[in-house]
């Protein structure tokens, strides 16, 4: 999934992509690590992901990949990789991502679980950095890593600006890790009873919030980075973020973010309508739109052209907001009532 961190902090600086990693010093008392991944029809991406993991400065003792019912040859590829490397294990786990993640955790034995997604390539020192806090501070329960977009096309680069948090804007105390780049203790996963399998989308935000409510100690490691490729066209971009918004509505999280977002567009609509009677409202609206466009343009790296900065990125941000709002409203309406009764204890089926 592309689960998210603090809503509204979506922009990642271009200088992070491809930046050379600082030399890593291996800590003492390193505990075994299992890497868990969920896949479905990822025959084109699972090889590069595994290669990036196995060529890292630290490799996991276990790699458990849960297949959600692939039909494109992914299971055959996984069996081939598992036969060549005993650390790799594939498990069949039809269902949503929560079902797959819980199945992968249960199929592993290591006390530390690191998690990333198909379609991602980890940086060489990612696993070493994201697991180091467990050794240097035994009280650590969760380590939130970071993720940077690596778009190849003009649209993908603009989508990356909108979809990823900007490092300098992140408040580590509020940042919610994405399952693209996170590690946690098995005991922490057990304490909250795993990922909530009743949630169809965006399950990592409720999981992180449940960990916080349980008293888990979080650490933010911005140098533990993975690279991901944003959606390549407007339709798939909109559908992806609408799905994320649906997940938030379904699980009743981040309501403050959606209330603020809706209020901003409601105010703009009121100013537009009021302008027919009070033309000064149009002037206020125009100033607001200009400030919005400039604010979004400033998030784009310096390598972006003027047209992309002032037009493409702001328009894509509007589509992004509309996708989240529409998805959230739908999730609020269609989510099962029992989520309200048991939201503090995400469950994992036995």
C-alpha positions in Angstrom: 0.0 0.0 0.0 0.9 3.3 -0.1 0.1 4.2 3.3 1.1 7.7 4.4 2.7 9.7 7.2 1.4 13.0 8.5 -1.3 14.2 6.1 -0.4 17.2 4.1 3.4 16.6 4.3 3.7 14.9 1.0 6.7 16.4 -0.9 10.1 14.8 -1.0 13.2 16.8 -2.1 14.9 15.7 -5.2 18.3 15.9 -3.5 17.4 12.7 -1.5 17.0 10.5 -4.6 20.2 8.8 -5.4 22.1 10.6 -2.7 25.2 8.5 -1.5 24.7 6.7 1.7 26.9 7.6 4.7 29.1 4.8 6.0 27.1 2.7 8.4 28.6 1.2 11.6 27.1 -2.1 12.6 25.9 -2.1 16.2 26.5 -4.8 18.7 23.8 -7.2 19.9 22.0 -7.3 16.6 18.8 -9.4 16.7 17.7 -11.6 13.8 15.4 -9.8 11.4 12.6 -11.1 9.1 11.7 -9.0 6.1 8.0 -9.3 5.2 6.4 -8.3 1.9 2.9 -8.8 0.4 2.5 -9.3 -3.4 -0.1 -9.8 -5.9 0.7 -10.0 -9.6 4.2 -8.5 -9.1 6.2 -10.7 -11.5 7.8 -7.6 -13.0 8.9 -6.1 -9.7 9.6 -8.9 -7.2 13.0 -9.7 -8.7 14.4 -6.1 -8.4 13.1 -5.9 -4.9 14.7 -9.1 -3.8 18.0 -8.1 -5.5 18.1 -4.8 -3.8 17.5 -6.5 -0.4 20.1 -9.2 -0.9 22.8 -6.8 -2.0 22.4 -4.6 1.0 25.0 -3.9 3.7 22.8 -6.0 6.0 20.7 -8.9 4.8 17.7 -10.4 6.7 17.8 -13.8 8.3 14.4 -14.5 6.8 12.5 -13.1 3.8 8.8 -14.1 3.9 6.6 -13.0 1.0 2.9 -13.5 1.2 1.2 -13.9 -2.2 -2.4 -12.6 -2.3 -3.5 -14.7 -5.3 -1.3 -13.8 -8.2 -2.1 -15.0 -11.7 0.9 -13.6 -13.6 3.6 -16.1 -12.7 4.6 -14.4 -9.4 4.2 -17.7 -7.4 6.5 -19.6 -9.8 9.1 -16.8 -9.6 8.9 -16.9 -5.8 9.4 -20.7 -5.7 12.4 -20.4 -8.0 14.0 -17.8 -5.8 13.2 -19.8 -2.6 14.8 -22.9 -4.1 18.0 -20.9 -4.8 18.1 -19.1 -1.4 16.9 -20.8 1.9 16.3 -17.5 3.5 13.3 -16.9 1.1 9.9 -18.3 1.9 6.7 -17.8 0.0 3.3 -18.3 1.7 -0.1 -18.2 0.1 -2.4 -15.6 1.7 -5.4 -14.7 -0.4 -7.1 -11.6 0.8 -6.2 -8.0 1.6 -2.8 -6.6 2.6 -3.5 -7.0 6.3 -4.2 -10.7 5.8 -0.9 -11.1 3.9 1.2 -9.1 6.4 -0.1 -11.1 9.3 0.4 -14.4 7.5 4.0 -13.4 6.7 4.7 -12.4 10.4 3.2 -15.7 11.6 5.4 -17.6 9.1 8.5 -16.0 10.4 10.4 -16.6 13.7 12.7 -13.5 14.1 12.0 -11.0 16.9 12.4 -8.0 14.6 10.1 -7.5 11.6 11.0 -5.2 8.7 8.4 -4.3 6.2 8.4 -2.9 2.6 6.3 -3.3 -0.5 6.4 -4.8 -3.9 7.3 -2.2 -6.5 9.9 -0.7 -4.2 13.7 -0.9 -4.3 15.5 -0.4 -1.0 18.7 1.6 -0.7 21.8 -0.4 0.1 21.9 0.4 3.8 18.2 0.5 4.4 17.8 -2.6 6.5 21.0 -1.8 8.5 19.7 1.6 9.3 16.1 0.7 10.0 17.1 -2.0 12.4 20.0 -0.3 14.2 17.9 1.5 16.8 16.7 -1.8 18.2 20.3 -2.6 19.1 21.4 0.8 20.3 18.2 1.4 22.3 16.6 -1.9 23.4 13.5 0.1 24.5 12.6 0.8 20.8 9.5 -0.9 19.6 9.0 0.7 16.1 11.4 2.4 13.7 9.8 4.6 11.0 12.0 4.8 7.9 11.6 7.1 5.0 10.6 6.8 1.3 11.5 9.0 -1.7 9.8 9.0 -5.2 11.9 8.0 -8.2 9.7 9.0 -11.1 10.9 8.6 -14.6 8.3 10.5 -16.6 7.1 14.1 -16.3 3.8 13.0 -14.7 5.5 10.6 -12.3 7.9 13.3 -11.1 5.0 15.7 -10.4 3.0 12.9 -8.7 6.0 12.2 -6.5 6.0 15.9 -5.4 2.4 15.6 -4.3 2.4 12.1 -2.9 5.5 12.0 -0.7 6.4 13.9 2.5 9.2 16.4 2.5 11.8 15.5 5.0 12.4 19.0 6.5 8.6 19.3 7.2 8.3 16.1 9.2 7.6 16.2 12.9 9.1 12.9 14.1 6.7 12.9 17.1 3.7 12.9 14.7 5.0 11.0 11.7 3.2 7.8 11.0 5.3 5.1 9.2 4.3 3.6 5.9 4.6 -0.1 5.4 7.0 0.8 2.6 9.6 1.5 5.2 9.0 0.4 8.8 10.4 -2.1 11.3 8.8 -3.3 14.5 9.3 -5.8 17.3 7.2 -9.0 17.1 6.1 -8.3 20.7 4.6 -4.9 19.6 2.7 -6.6 16.7 1.4 -9.2 19.2 0.4 -6.5 21.7 -2.0 -4.9 19.1 -3.0 -8.2 17.7 -1.5 -7.5 14.3 -2.9 -5.6 11.3 -6.7 -5.3 11.2 -7.8 -7.8 8.6 -11.3 -6.2 8.3 -9.7 -3.1 6.6 -9.5 -3.3 2.9 -7.2 -0.4 2.2 -4.6 1.8 3.9 -4.2 -0.5 6.8 -0.8 0.8 8.0 -2.2 4.0 9.5 -4.6 2.2 11.9 -1.8 -0.2 12.7 0.6 2.7 13.6 -2.0 4.5 15.6 -2.8 1.2 17.5 0.9 0.9 18.3 1.0 4.4 19.6 -2.1 3.8 21.8 -0.4 0.7 23.1 2.5 2.7 24.4 5.0 1.5 21.8 8.2 3.6 21.6 8.8 5.0 18.1 12.0 6.2 16.5 12.3 8.0 13.2 15.3 7.1 11.0 15.2 9.4 7.9 18.3 7.7 6.4 16.5 4.4 6.1 15.2 5.0 2.7 13.4 3.1 -0.1 12.6 4.3 -3.6 9.2 3.9 -5.1 7.7 4.9 -8.5 4.6 7.0 -8.4 1.6 6.2 -10.6 2.2 7.2 -14.2 -1.2 8.6 -15.3 -4.0 10.7 -13.8 -6.6 7.9 -13.7 -4.4 5.5 -11.8 -3.1 8.3 -9.6 -6.7 9.4 -8.7 -7.8 5.8 -8.0 -4.8 5.1 -5.8 -5.3 8.1 -3.6 -9.1 7.6 -3.5 -8.4 4.1 -2.2 -6.2 5.5 0.5 -8.9 8.0 1.5 -11.4 5.2 1.6 -9.1 3.3 4.0 -9.0 6.3 6.3 -12.7 6.7 6.3 -13.2 2.9 6.7 -11.0 2.9 9.8 -12.2 6.3 11.2 -8.7 7.8 11.4 -7.2 11.2 10.5 -10.6 13.0 10.7 -8.9 16.3 11.6 -7.0 16.2 8.3 -10.1 15.7 6.2 -12.1 18.3 8.1 -9.4 20.9 7.4 -9.2 19.8 3.8 -13.0 20.0 3.3 -13.1 23.4 5.0 -10.5 24.9 2.7 -12.5 23.9 -0.5 -15.8 24.9 1.1 -14.4 28.4 1.8 -13.3 28.7 -1.8 -16.7 27.7 -3.1 -18.4 30.2 -0.8 -16.1 33.0 -1.9 -16.8 32.1 -5.6 -20.6 32.2 -5.0 -20.5 35.3 -2.9 -18.5 37.1 -5.5 -21.7 37.4 -7.7 -23.1 39.7 -5.0 -19.8 41.1 -3.5 -17.1 41.2 -6.2 -14.5 41.8 -3.5 -14.9 38.1 -2.7 -13.5 37.2 -6.1 -10.4 39.2 -5.3 -9.9 37.4 -2.1 -10.4 34.1 -3.8 -7.9 35.0 -6.5 -5.3 35.9 -3.9 -6.0 32.6 -2.2 -5.6 30.6 -5.5 -2.3 32.5 -6.2 -0.9 31.7 -2.8 -2.0 28.0 -3.2 -0.3 27.8 -6.6 2.9 29.4 -5.4 3.0 27.2 -2.3 2.7 24.1 -4.3 5.2 25.3 -6.9 7.8 25.8 -4.1 7.5 22.2 -3.1 8.8 21.1 -6.5 12.6 20.6 -6.9 14.6 23.2 -8.8 14.9 20.8 -11.8 11.2 21.3 -12.6 10.3 23.6 -15.4 8.2 26.7 -14.8 5.1 25.3 -16.4 5.3 22.1 -14.3 5.8 24.1 -11.1 3.1 26.7 -11.6 0.5 24.6 -13.4 1.0 20.8 -13.4 1.9 20.4 -9.7 -0.9 22.7 -8.3 -3.6 21.0 -10.6 -2.4 17.6 -9.5 -2.6 18.6 -5.9 -6.3 19.5 -6.5 -6.9 16.1 -8.0 -5.1 14.5 -5.1 -7.3 16.3 -2.6 -10.4 15.4 -4.5 -9.4 11.8 -4.5 -8.8 11.7 -0.8 -12.0 13.5 0.1 -14.2 11.4 -2.1 -12.6 8.2 -0.9 -12.9 9.2 2.7 -16.6 10.1 2.5 -17.3 6.8 0.8 -15.3 4.9 3.4 -17.2 6.6 6.2 -20.5 5.6 4.7 -19.6 2.0 3.8 -17.4 0.9 6.7 -18.8 -1.7 9.0 -20.2 -0.5 12.3 -18.1 -2.9 14.3 -15.0 -0.9 13.5 -16.3 1.8 15.8 -16.6 -0.7 18.7 -13.2 -2.3 18.4 -10.9 0.4 16.7 -8.5 0.3 19.6 -7.6 -3.4 19.1 -6.9 -4.2 15.5 -7.2 -7.9 15.2 -5.4 -10.7 13.4 -7.4 -13.8 12.6 -6.1 -17.0 14.4 
